[in-house]
Amino acid sequence: MAEIKADIALDHRLTIAEVTDMSAQKPDPKIRVASLDIFRGLTVALMILVDDAGGEWPKIGHAPWNGCNLADFVMPFFLFIVGMAIPLAFKRITSRHHAVKRVIVRTLKLLFWGILLQGGFSHAPDKLTYGVDMKKIRWCGILQRIAFAYLVVALMEIFTKKKQTRELPPGWLSIYKLYSSQWLMGVCILVIYLAVIYGTYVPHWQFTVNDRDSADYGKVECAVRGKLDPPCNAVGFIDREILGINHMYQHPAWKRSEACTENSPNEGPFRTSAPSWCKAPFEPEGILSSISAVLSTIIGVHFGHVLVYMRGHAARLKHWIVMGFALLISGLVLHFTHAIPLNKQLYTFSYVCVTSGAAALVFSSIYALVDIWGWKCIFQPLAWIGMNAMLVYVMAAEGIFAGFINGWYYNDPHNTLLVSNTE
């Protein structure tokens, strides 16, 4: 993720007591929060795994529509990490003007790398070809979503910073009250998202997807309101109206759904009876879903506040674990009661809860192992990835890792570490 070390990690240097017990200690100002670097490295490694192996093992790839597979945790984990790093980066603000300038510059860097890497410029790195048709450039993507969430939440942190607050007042809810305006902002975002996704009227629509050799035409019957199915949801409607269908992602995960192919969840030829929308583009990092994605970053900011203001390992872990389980259970209840399905493509509220709760529990485990019990040495590879995430991301996005791993073969170029030729 572009400039993840310097821009997303944001040079976090919160201090952690170098002790083995769970008692409150005064921090050592020279120690870096190793667990956050390792969590970032783990997420980057997870991204590489699901990107390169998801085609062979679709069970770990993105869910075709409703549901949550391993790959669906990558994006919210990154947003959660971005949120956690923000309070650490802006722990001391000497000049709001300088802080805002810093945020804007980093946002522009993320946007630049996002459009370059996912906009279609390097569309075939294995063939050393490049260049993008501006009529088909993809404006949205992973880094663009991170840039948007970072910009919104970082500015929110800068302008709601309590300069005079040095110690956390007593009480379980004091950490929430300290930044109540941020939680209010999160509620407003959620209300707007729910109002739009359930209140927007989605009319009939049609599409034309031009390829080099052919053109696909389709007409989709909708004329509904509040649907969360693939063809008639408000997320896709807004992206088609604002971005234009040619600027959306051309290979959405829904093409692997049961409605589209008999090989689901694997890729395969479309059914003869497949609905026309199976051939249509869909933007999984679109406008409305990116607004909802800000909630993952706001939750991460709260966990960063806990790291800044709470002065004991036990108190921090208790708060993180309780909130993590509360989020996880809430999201699962919403999904299994069919109130709000888990859906990464729409970035539903149940998806926010489940993935944020999972991020909280994973980070808590790493924090206990690394920053409390001192098992940092066994996680050094992940720590290195976390501190050099930009380099690793570019290599992964351009297929360098996959090319290297797949370049080792036995006897036949088709017998590689990832693919075995049994013929």
VONU-204412 format. One record per residue (C-alpha): residue number from 1; x, y, z; residue in three letters; chain. Coordinates in pm, 1 decimal, decimal comma, always signed. Each point is the difference from the previous one (the first is absolute). Layout:
REM VONU-204412
NUM  X  Y  Z  ALA  A
...
This chain:
REM VONU-204412
1  +0,0  +0,0  +0,0  MET  A
2  +160,2  +322,0  -111,9  ALA  A
3  +241,3  +147,8  +246,9  GLU  A
4  -137,4  -230,7  +267,8  ILE  A
5  +311,9  +31,8  +206,5  LYS  A
6  +18,3  +377,7  -6,2  ALA  A
7  -352,2  +91,7  -91,1  ASP  A
8  -227,4  -262,4  +149,3  ILE  A
9  +219,5  -100,6  +288,3  ALA  A
10  +59,7  +371,0  +47,0  LEU  A
11  +320,7  -47,7  +195,2  ASP  A
12  -181,2  -125,7  +307,8  HIS  A
13  +230,8  +15,0  +299,3  ARG  A
14  -221,9  -55,8  +295,6  LEU  A
15  +191,3  -132,9  +295,5  THR  A
16  -63,3  -340,0  +154,0  ILE  A
17  +122,5  -116,2  +337,4  ALA  A
18  +267,7  -265,3  -44,8  GLU  A
19  -117,5  -224,4  +279,1  VAL  A
20  -125,0  -354,4  +20,8  THR  A
21  -277,3  +56,6  +251,8  ASP  A
22  -337,6  +159,1  -61,7  MET  A
23  +44,2  +293,7  +234,2  SER  A
24  -18,7  +365,1  -99,5  ALA  A
25  +340,5  +146,5  -66,3  GLN  A
26  +128,9  +333,3  -124,2  LYS  A
27  +95,1  -44,4  -367,9  PRO  A
28  +349,4  +14,7  -139,2  ASP  A
29  +1,5  +271,8  -268,6  PRO  A
30  +241,2  -189,2  -227,5  LYS  A
31  -203,4  -314,7  -57,1  ILE  A
32  -216,1  -38,8  -311,2  ARG  A
33  -333,6  -184,0  -2,1  VAL  A
34  +131,0  -315,4  -163,3  ALA  A
35  -338,2  -172,4  +1,2  SER  A
36  -146,7  +254,8  -240,0  LEU  A
37  +283,9  -50,9  -249,3  ASP  A
38  -43,8  -376,3  +25,9  ILE  A
39  -376,9  +23,4  -43,6  PHE  A
40  +53,2  +212,0  -311,4  ARG  A
41  +255,7  -249,4  -132,2  GLY  A
42  -238,9  -287,5  +68,6  LEU  A
43  -273,1  +180,3  -195,0  THR  A
44  +230,3  +65,6  -296,5  VAL  A
45  +105,8  -365,9  +2,9  ALA  A
46  -364,8  -102,5  +13,5  LEU  A
47  -73,6  +226,1  -297,3  MET  A
48  +277,2  -164,2  -204,0  ILE  A
49  -124,7  -346,2  +94,4  LEU  A
50  -361,9  +54,7  -100,5  VAL  A
51  +92,5  +191,5  -316,5  ASP  A
52  +240,5  -264,0  -128,3  ASP  A
53  -165,2  -314,5  +134,2  ALA  A
54  -364,9  +105,1  -3,9  GLY  A
55  -41,3  -119,5  -357,4  GLY  A
56  +119,3  -349,0  +90,1  GLU  A
57  -186,5  -10,9  +331,7  TRP  A
58  -317,9  +204,6  -44,1  PRO  A
59  -109,5  -75,9  +355,1  LYS  A
60  +255,7  +255,4  +121,8  ILE  A
61  -75,6  +250,1  -277,4  GLY  A
62  -265,1  +269,8  +15,5  HIS  A
63  -352,1  -125,0  +58,9  ALA  A
64  -201,7  +28,8  -323,4  PRO  A
65  -261,6  +207,9  +182,9  TRP  A
66  -131,8  -54,9  +353,6  ASN  A
67  +236,8  -164,9  +246,1  GLY  A
68  +353,4  +61,2  +118,5  CYS  A
69  +305,6  -196,5  -111,4  ASN  A
70  +362,1  +49,3  +101,0  LEU  A
71  +64,3  +255,6  -276,3  ALA  A
72  -286,3  +215,5  +124,4  ASP  A
73  +189,6  +83,9  +319,8  PHE  A
74  +292,1  +169,8  -176,5  VAL  A
75  -156,3  +337,6  -82,5  MET  A
76  -164,5  +60,0  +341,7  PRO  A
77  +319,8  -110,5  +174,9  PHE  A
78  +192,9  +266,4  -190,5  PHE  A
79  -259,5  +264,8  +83,7  LEU  A
80  +6,2  -104,3  +365,7  PHE  A
81  +381,5  +29,9  +3,8  ILE  A
82  -17,9  +343,2  -164,8  VAL  A
83  -239,9  +108,2  +274,1  GLY  A
84  +218,5  -133,5  +280,8  MET  A
85  +303,4  +184,6  -136,3  ALA  A
86  -172,9  +339,5  -20,0  ILE  A
87  -13,4  +78,0  +376,4  PRO  A
88  +363,6  -105,7  +26,8  LEU  A
89  +106,2  +223,9  -287,8  ALA  A
90  -193,8  +298,7  +135,6  PHE  A
91  +65,5  -62,4  +366,6  LYS  A
92  +148,8  +349,6  +20,4  ARG  A
93  -124,8  +265,2  -240,6  ILE  A
94  +200,3  +322,9  +9,8  THR  A
95  -165,0  +152,9  -307,5  SER  A
96  -331,1  -101,1  -151,5  ARG  A
97  +96,8  +166,6  -325,8  HIS  A
98  +315,2  -213,1  -25,8  HIS  A
99  -191,9  -314,7  +98,9  ALA  A
100  -269,8  +59,3  -263,3  VAL  A
101  +264,0  +62,0  -266,0  LYS  A
102  +169,8  -323,8  +96,7  ARG  A
103  -328,8  -191,5  -30,6  VAL  A
104  -79,6  +147,4  -342,0  ILE  A
105  +344,9  -82,9  -138,2  VAL  A
106  -23,5  -359,0  +118,2  ARG  A
107  -351,1  -33,1  -139,4  THR  A
108  +118,0  +118,2  -341,2  LEU  A
109  +284,2  -254,2  +9,1  LYS  A
110  -244,4  -280,4  +69,4  LEU  A
111  -229,4  +115,5  -280,6  LEU  A
112  +290,8  +20,3  -243,0  PHE  A
113  +123,5  -350,6  +74,7  TRP  A
114  -353,3  -136,9  +2,2  GLY  A
115  -87,4  +130,9  -344,6  ILE  A
116  +339,2  -102,0  -137,8  LEU  A
117  -12,6  -355,7  +133,3  LEU  A
118  -371,9  -74,9  -32,3  GLN  A
119  -119,2  +247,9  -259,3  GLY  A
120  +124,6  -221,8  -282,6  GLY  A
121  +329,8  +167,0  -94,3  PHE  A
122  +205,2  -313,9  +49,5  SER  A
123  -262,4  -237,1  -132,3  HIS  A
124  +230,7  -287,4  -94,2  ALA  A
125  +325,4  +12,1  +199,2  PRO  A
126  +91,0  -353,3  -101,6  ASP  A
127  +2,3  +116,2  -364,8  LYS  A
128  +173,8  +329,1  +80,7  LEU  A
129  -283,7  +200,5  -149,4  THR  A
130  -145,2  +315,7  +146,3  TYR  A
131  -227,9  +291,2  -76,2  GLY  A
132  -362,8  +67,5  +83,3  VAL  A
133  -298,4  +105,2  -206,6  ASP  A
134  -140,6  +301,2  +186,2  MET  A
135  -348,8  -104,6  -108,9  LYS  A
136  +38,7  -316,5  +206,5  LYS  A
137  +225,9  +99,6  +289,0  ILE  A
138  -111,0  -132,8  +337,4  ARG  A
139  -23,2  +293,0  +239,0  TRP  A
140  -75,5  -197,4  +314,8  CYS  A
141  +207,9  -267,3  +168,5  GLY  A
142  +160,5  -116,9  +323,0  ILE  A
143  +240,6  +289,0  +46,9  LEU  A
144  -258,9  +257,5  -102,9  GLN  A
145  -234,3  -132,8  +269,4  ARG  A
146  +277,9  +10,1  +258,4  ILE  A
147  +82,4  +356,2  -108,0  ALA  A
148  -360,8  +109,9  +45,4  PHE  A
149  -38,3  -165,2  +340,6  ALA  A
150  +334,3  +136,8  +116,6  TYR  A
151  -83,9  +353,3  -111,7  LEU  A
152  -339,3  +3,7  +174,2  VAL  A
153  +112,2  -157,5  +326,5  VAL  A
154  +336,6  +178,5  +24,6  ALA  A
155  -167,1  +339,9  -41,7  LEU  A
156  -259,3  -105,2  +254,3  MET  A
157  +277,8  -90,9  +243,5  GLU  A
158  +183,6  +329,1  -56,1  ILE  A
159  -303,5  +220,0  +58,1  PHE  A
160  -137,8  -194,8  +298,1  THR  A
161  +332,3  -47,1  +176,7  LYS  A
162  -18,0  +70,7  +370,8  LYS  A
163  +328,9  +183,7  +52,8  LYS  A
164  -50,4  +46,3  +370,6  GLN  A
165  -79,2  -366,1  +70,2  THR  A
166  +299,5  -191,2  +132,1  ARG  A
167  -158,2  -252,8  +231,6  GLU  A
168  -313,6  -202,9  -60,5  LEU  A
169  -280,7  +73,3  +249,9  PRO  A
170  -118,8  -299,6  +203,0  PRO  A
171  -290,7  -207,8  -125,2  GLY  A
172  -61,7  -263,7  -268,5  TRP  A
173  -165,8  +247,4  -237,0  LEU  A
174  +255,5  +278,6  +42,4  SER  A
175  +197,5  -103,2  -309,6  ILE  A
176  -319,7  +23,2  -204,7  TYR  A
177  -100,0  +336,3  +149,6  LYS  A
178  +343,7  +144,3  -69,7  LEU  A
179  -62,2  -13,4  -374,7  TYR  A
180  -378,4  -8,9  -5,2  SER  A
181  -5,0  +227,7  -305,4  SER  A
182  +180,3  -267,9  -201,8  GLN  A
183  -255,5  -261,0  +98,7  TRP  A
184  -274,1  +246,3  -94,6  LEU  A
185  +164,4  +37,0  -340,1  MET  A
186  +2,6  -380,0  -32,5  GLY  A
187  -371,1  -17,4  +81,1  VAL  A
188  -71,9  +266,3  -261,6  CYS  A
189  +196,3  -194,7  -261,3  ILE  A
190  -190,3  -317,9  +85,7  LEU  A
191  -338,9  +174,1  -15,3  VAL  A
192  +81,5  +156,7  -337,1  ILE  A
193  +122,3  -331,5  -138,4  TYR  A
194  -307,7  -192,1  +118,8  LEU  A
195  -235,2  +270,6  -122,5  ALA  A
196  +155,0  +0,2  -345,0  VAL  A
197  +38,8  -376,5  -43,3  ILE  A
198  -355,3  -76,6  +115,9  TYR  A
199  -172,0  +315,3  -125,1  GLY  A
200  +142,0  +48,5  -349,2  THR  A
201  -222,3  -99,4  -289,7  TYR  A
202  +193,2  -210,5  -251,7  VAL  A
203  -150,6  +16,3  -350,8  PRO  A
204  +46,4  -241,0  -289,3  HIS  A
205  +344,0  +30,3  -155,7  TRP  A
206  +193,5  -123,0  -296,9  GLN  A
207  +366,0  -33,4  -82,8  PHE  A
208  +245,1  -54,8  -280,4  THR  A
209  +343,0  -141,6  +75,2  VAL  A
210  +237,6  +29,1  -293,9  ASN  A
211  +287,4  -244,2  -27,1  ASP  A
212  +267,1  -22,9  -267,1  ARG  A
213  -182,1  -278,1  -179,4  ASP  A
214  -363,8  +42,8  +101,4  SER  A
215  -258,8  +208,2  +179,7  ALA  A
216  -238,3  -117,6  +272,5  ASP  A
217  -342,8  +157,2  +20,2  TYR  A
218  -240,2  -40,1  +284,5  GLY  A
219  -316,6  +136,6  +152,7  LYS  A
220  -79,2  -44,0  +368,9  VAL  A
221  -351,0  +29,7  +140,7  GLU  A
222  -10,6  +168,4  +341,4  CYS  A
223  -248,0  +279,3  +84,8  ALA  A
224  +40,5  -80,7  +371,0  VAL  A
225  +108,6  +164,4  +323,2  ARG  A
226  +207,9  -141,2  +286,7  GLY  A
227  +123,3  -318,9  -171,0  LYS  A
228  +345,7  -138,7  +82,1  LEU  A
229  +25,1  -251,8  -282,3  ASP  A
230  +273,6  +31,9  -267,6  PRO  A
231  -189,1  +173,1  -284,0  PRO  A
232  -231,9  +240,6  +182,4  CYS  A
233  +183,7  +149,8  +298,2  ASN  A
234  +58,1  +371,2  +58,6  ALA  A
235  +379,2  -42,5  +18,7  VAL  A
236  +26,0  -110,0  -361,3  GLY  A
237  -261,1  +251,7  -115,5  PHE  A
238  +190,0  +296,9  +145,7  ILE  A
239  +330,0  -118,7  -148,8  ASP  A
240  -155,2  -45,1  -343,2  ARG  A
241  -151,2  +348,7  +14,0  GLU  A
242  +309,3  +182,2  +130,8  ILE  A
243  +300,8  -202,4  -115,2  LEU  A
244  -144,7  -142,9  -318,4  GLY  A
245  -14,4  -370,4  -72,5  ILE  A
246  +322,7  +0,3  -203,4  ASN  A
247  +196,2  +126,9  +301,4  HIS  A
248  -110,5  -278,8  +232,1  MET  A
249  +169,8  -329,9  +80,9  TYR  A
250  -49,1  -237,3  -292,4  GLN  A
251  +46,1  -330,3  +186,8  HIS  A
252  -217,5  +13,4  +313,9  PRO  A
253  -19,9  -299,8  +231,3  ALA  A
254  -370,8  -42,9  -73,6  TRP  A
255  +95,6  -163,4  -331,5  LYS  A
256  +86,8  -307,0  +209,1  ARG  A
257  -343,0  -12,3  +165,9  SER  A
258  -238,3  -293,8  -44,3  GLU  A
259  -233,2  +211,6  -209,9  ALA  A
260  +277,2  +57,3  -253,9  CYS  A
261  +204,5  -320,9  -21,4  THR  A
262  -41,6  -367,0  +80,5  GLU  A
263  +359,0  -6,7  +129,5  ASN  A
264  -73,9  +238,6  +288,3  SER  A
265  +191,7  +101,9  +205,0  PRO  A
266  +262,4  -74,1  -268,6  ASN  A
267  +21,2  +196,5  -319,8  GLU  A
268  -152,4  -155,4  -304,4  GLY  A
269  -213,7  +56,1  -306,7  PRO  A
270  -332,6  +167,6  +61,7  PHE  A
271  -314,9  -207,9  +16,4  ARG  A
272  -215,6  +13,5  -310,2  THR  A
273  -274,3  +134,6  +225,9  SER  A
274  +228,2  +248,1  +179,9  ALA  A
275  -160,5  +342,5  +48,9  PRO  A
276  +141,2  +285,4  -205,7  SER  A
277  +150,2  +179,0  +302,0  TRP  A
278  +257,0  -280,5  +36,6  CYS  A
279  +194,2  +163,2  -285,9  LYS  A
280  -25,6  +353,0  +139,5  ALA  A
281  +274,9  +183,7  +191,1  PRO  A
282  -31,2  +82,4  +369,6  PHE  A
283  +227,4  +216,4  +215,9  GLU  A
284  +80,4  -169,8  +333,6  PRO  A
285  +179,5  +316,1  +120,2  GLU  A
286  -270,3  +238,3  -114,8  GLY  A
287  -131,8  +328,9  +135,5  ILE  A
288  -274,3  -102,2  +243,2  LEU  A
289  +186,5  -305,2  +129,2  SER  A
290  +307,7  +217,6  +61,8  SER  A
291  -210,7  +230,0  +217,5  ILE  A
292  -99,6  -301,8  +208,2  SER  A
293  +365,1  -115,2  +7,1  ALA  A
294  +90,6  +312,1  +198,6  VAL  A
295  -168,4  -170,2  +297,7  LEU  A
296  +276,7  -263,4  +8,4  SER  A
297  +257,3  +278,2  +28,0  THR  A
298  -195,4  +180,5  +273,8  ILE  A
299  -7,1  -322,0  +203,6  ILE  A
300  +374,7  -33,1  -54,4  GLY  A
301  +49,6  +357,4  +124,3  VAL  A
302  -179,0  -91,4  +321,5  HIS  A
303  +238,3  -291,3  +54,8  PHE  A
304  +287,4  +241,2  -58,5  GLY  A
305  -143,2  +232,0  +265,1  HIS  A
306  -4,3  -289,8  +242,7  VAL  A
307  +368,5  -56,7  -75,7  LEU  A
308  +78,1  +367,4  +60,4  VAL  A
309  -203,4  +68,9  +313,2  TYR  A
310  -22,0  -326,7  +194,0  MET  A
311  +304,2  -72,9  +212,2  ARG  A
312  -12,1  -373,4  +58,6  GLY  A
313  +28,3  -306,8  -217,8  HIS  A
314  -285,0  -170,3  +184,6  ALA  A
315  -233,5  +298,8  -39,2  ALA  A
316  +79,9  +34,0  -369,7  ARG  A
317  -48,2  -368,7  -77,6  LEU  A
318  -322,1  -19,1  +199,9  LYS  A
319  -146,1  +295,1  -188,5  HIS  A
320  +111,8  -126,4  -342,0  TRP  A
321  -115,7  -357,8  +53,4  ILE  A
322  -341,8  +95,2  +140,8  VAL  A
323  -63,2  +242,5  -283,8  MET  A
324  +134,2  -245,4  -256,1  GLY  A
325  -236,4  -275,6  +108,4  PHE  A
326  -290,6  +246,6  +22,6  ALA  A
327  +58,3  +108,8  -360,1  LEU  A
328  +49,7  -355,0  -124,9  LEU  A
329  -314,3  -133,0  +166,9  ILE  A
330  -209,4  +298,6  -110,1  SER  A
331  +101,2  -47,2  -362,3  GLY  A
332  -68,4  -373,8  +5,2  LEU  A
333  -342,1  +54,8  +157,6  VAL  A
334  -90,2  +253,6  -269,1  LEU  A
335  +109,4  -244,5  -269,2  HIS  A
336  -158,0  -320,7  +124,9  PHE  A
337  -328,2  +168,3  +91,0  THR  A
338  -8,0  +126,4  -361,5  HIS  A
339  -25,7  +358,7  +122,0  ALA  A
340  +314,8  +118,7  -181,7  ILE  A
341  +208,1  -256,1  -192,4  PRO  A
342  +377,3  -15,1  +10,1  LEU  A
343  +109,2  +150,9  -329,4  ASN  A
344  +340,5  +140,0  -89,6  LYS  A
345  -114,1  +135,6  -335,3  GLN  A
346  -262,2  +219,7  +168,6  LEU  A
347  +204,3  +49,1  +318,7  TYR  A
348  -306,3  -64,3  +213,6  THR  A
349  -15,3  +87,0  +370,0  PHE  A
350  +11,3  -366,6  +102,8  SER  A
351  +317,7  -33,1  -207,9  TYR  A
352  +149,5  +302,8  +178,0  VAL  A
353  -76,8  -157,5  +337,5  CYS  A
354  +130,9  -350,3  -76,4  VAL  A
355  +322,4  +110,3  -167,6  THR  A
356  +74,5  +273,4  +255,8  SER  A
357  -63,6  -243,8  +283,4  GLY  A
358  +232,7  -252,3  -164,8  ALA  A
359  +265,5  +270,4  -45,2  ALA  A
360  -30,2  +92,7  +367,0  ALA  A
361  +48,9  -358,9  +114,4  LEU  A
362  +288,8  -69,6  -237,0  VAL  A
363  +179,7  +317,4  +103,9  PHE  A
364  -61,5  -75,8  +369,0  SER  A
365  +159,9  -341,4  -44,1  SER  A
366  +304,2  +148,5  -174,4  ILE  A
367  +27,4  +272,9  +263,7  TYR  A
368  +2,2  -259,2  +279,0  ALA  A
369  +259,1  -216,6  -173,3  LEU  A
370  +231,3  +280,0  -111,7  VAL  A
371  -29,8  +305,6  +221,2  ASP  A
372  -77,4  -180,4  +325,4  ILE  A
373  +173,3  -338,5  -20,5  TRP  A
374  +281,7  +117,9  -226,7  GLY  A
375  -29,1  -257,4  -279,4  TRP  A
376  +97,4  +257,2  -260,8  LYS  A
377  +285,9  -199,7  -153,9  CYS  A
378  -223,6  -271,6  -147,4  ILE  A
379  -205,6  +265,6  -180,5  PHE  A
380  +293,4  +188,2  -152,6  GLN  A
381  -91,8  -84,8  -362,2  PRO  A
382  -348,0  +142,4  +52,2  LEU  A
383  +144,0  +304,2  +175,6  ALA  A
384  +227,2  +65,5  -298,2  TRP  A
385  -292,8  -29,4  -240,8  ILE  A
386  -202,5  +236,0  +217,1  GLY  A
387  +273,7  +263,2  +0,6  MET  A
388  +59,5  -33,6  -375,8  ASN  A
389  -356,8  -54,2  -108,6  ALA  A
390  +12,4  +237,1  -296,2  MET  A
391  +283,0  -194,0  -164,3  LEU  A
392  -169,8  -331,8  +69,5  VAL  A
393  -337,2  +121,3  -126,6  TYR  A
394  +140,6  +127,9  -329,8  VAL  A
395  +183,1  -328,8  -57,3  MET  A
396  -319,7  -190,9  +71,6  ALA  A
397  -222,2  +227,8  -210,8  ALA  A
398  +233,3  -31,7  -298,1  GLU  A
399  +15,5  -379,3  +24,5  GLY  A
400  +367,7  -10,0  +97,5  ILE  A
401  -52,6  -231,7  +297,3  PHE  A
402  -225,2  -234,2  -196,2  ALA  A
403  +248,1  -4,3  -288,1  GLY  A
404  +289,5  -82,5  +230,9  PHE  A
405  -182,1  -278,8  +185,3  ILE  A
406  -146,7  -145,8  -315,4  ASN  A
407  +340,9  +18,0  -170,4  GLY  A
408  +130,1  -301,6  +192,8  TRP  A
409  -109,6  -319,9  -167,7  TYR  A
410  +91,7  -369,6  -20,2  TYR  A
411  +68,0  -157,4  -339,6  ASN  A
412  -275,3  +198,5  -173,5  ASP  A
413  -82,9  +373,8  +20,0  PRO  A
414  -357,7  -95,3  +87,5  HIS  A
415  +113,2  -188,3  +312,9  ASN  A
416  +45,2  +297,7  +230,8  THR  A
417  -47,7  +64,8  +368,8  LEU  A
418  -353,8  +121,6  -67,6  LEU  A
419  -112,8  -212,3  -291,8  VAL  A
420  +73,0  -366,0  -65,6  SER  A
421  -28,2  -156,6  -343,6  ASN  A
422  -134,3  -353,8  +48,1  THR  A
423  -24,5  -85,8  -365,4  GLU  A
